Amino acid sequence: MENEELEIITHSKGTMASFAFGTFLNEFLWMAFSAFAFFFYEAEVGLNIVLVGIAFVIYAVWNAVNDPLIGYLTNRPFKFTKRWGRRFPWILIGGLLWTISYFLLFAPPDIDPVAGEWILFGWLVFALCLFDTFCSLFWVNYTSLTPDKFRSPEERRTSNGMNIVIGSLGTVSGAIVPPLFIIFGVKFTYIISAGVVFLIAIIALTISLPGSRDEEEYVDRYLENYEEQSDKTSFFKTLKTSMKQKNFVAYVIVLLTYQVMARSMTASIPYIARYVLVVEATVITIIMGSLLLALIISTPFWVKYAQKSNNNRKVILITGFLLVIVTIPLIFVNTIEGFIIGMILWGSAMGGFWAMQTICLTDIIDEAVVDTCERQEGTYNGISMFFSRLAIAVQAVSFALVHELTGFVEGSDTQSTQAIIGIKIHFAVIPLFVLLIGMLIFYKLYDLTPEKTKENQIKLKKMCI
């Protein structure tokens, strides 16, 4: 069995690079959103923190329905599937509308935040749900294309390497570009910043389209297999099956806890800059730049180590527990220099964890295909997206609770000592313990070893799915 040749379809480096700009788009928009959306409505618009928190919880409820359902609905053939592909049309439509919805988030009605709080609340809920819907349409189909387009472990790792490098540039851009146009206390500068983000996102989407085309051979094979299925699997049956898969459960739990850490820390940076360090918004560029520079430098090392060890589980465990350890010093840091050093250490560990997420999920999807004889990448990616986006609601609720308990004043230029301690709590303390719990669960449940992964690859080749 070990000597059987696995199916390899060669794609050019140019195709892989073009495809990777879809990751650039995702990382760019999400970094910009995570860093400033919550802060903008609480600290700049002055909307009551309870209403901001409720808006993000409503968003999470919508997300619970939206992500898995979009994955399921777009997983079936349409009249245009034969000509345009399974995933490409949704990637194009979703990506375009997603970039527009980002701009709307930072263009709320210019009204008094007390007298018009319900209007602002309604706008925030509407904009968040719109943002999530089109994000799901784009990202579910983009990530679902990965295991179908790149079939062998070698090509997946090569493509993932491209995704990491180009995606890292998206993360860097999303962190350093928006603050360059923002002035704390001047709301209009956020609209200018959002306009710049929109333009960059459109360029990235355009570059990604040539590499995001479906493989014609696999589209034809999918349509043939779909027609032969006399009993089409229902959404709820697929959902139930996926949540019975032990490795998938372990994956979504650790994904949720990692995203809670990443989003809480990212969303805390503007609070750290304005209230702890008492500096201008442009300093955020330096802090985030140091983190992301470390991420870019460290990621090739982790990818090389993953190639050498051929053990994705091992790399996730090492980098996950490293993230927990390097977060501890950030609780006590109070200077720009200290935050820069802390972010460098955190980014160095983050590179490996981030690099393994997509590969880990493709291994899980392969296992599911072998077990069920069906390709349901859309549903699996939709469920994964739900847990990833659920982290935003967890972050919002934790921020709201901490700010209420520590006396944070919405729209104020300064905060009390107690409120600043609260900022430190949601910046480092809560993320640290949340990820630690996730890593312990992953260690206990996840058992996709290199041997099991290779065996699934060989079975898939024989199944011709």
Order of alpha helices (4+ residues) and beta strands (2+ residues): alpha-alpha-alpha-alpha-alpha-alpha-alpha-alpha-alpha-alpha-alpha-alpha-alpha-alpha-alpha-alpha-alpha
